[in-house]
Amino acid sequence: MFGGKKQEQLEMKKPVSIEKADIKAFLGPGSKFEGKLSFDEMVRLDGSFVGEINSSDTLVVGDTAVIEGEINVGALILSGQFSGNVKATTMVELRAPAKVEGTIETPQLKIEEKVIFNGQVKMTSGPLDLKAKKSEK
């Protein structure tokens, strides 16, 4: 009996949203970090961060996050506050209630309604130079 019920629960599970799927590190609300952050898998930030972030994977920035600095990632999903420069090799998605000041360089940009964006956007026709540098090695 128990095995059948367990199987039903597994089959009824809904797909996990990107915010909860495969997140390997989490900086929670109320936490503060200053410096350089590098990672190889998806990371979510909900606290305060000042500095430089580098990754080939996805950075998820929650709506309670306040980030200032340089972001160089594969993809960025941002709902919080950000001030600085962003370079993303695949895409940047700004979700409400995001507030962004700075420069965004990416081949794909999505901005939801009620997002505040003051800055510049440079869109490329394909993946950014980060991948080109890897192929040169």
C-alpha angles and dihedrals in degrees: 000000000000093000092054093050091048090051091051091052091051092051093048095054115119121227111277116247118243090252091066102029119103096336106167100183133026131192103195133212113288094026122118128205132177126186138038124336123192126175142164100207136044115302130187124207122195099156136066119296131179119182142035129333122194129180144131089220136064127300116199115197114195125217093258093055125108113194130179124181142036124337122192110174144139093246134358127204107185130185100152136063121299134177121182140037129326129196115181123178096207113014151334121214119191112199127190129294090032120135114196132181119178144038127323122194115185142125092236129034129182121185121185124212116276093029113133112219123174113173146052133307126205112189122197126203093233142003114328127255093274090082092042089056090053093053091052092061 
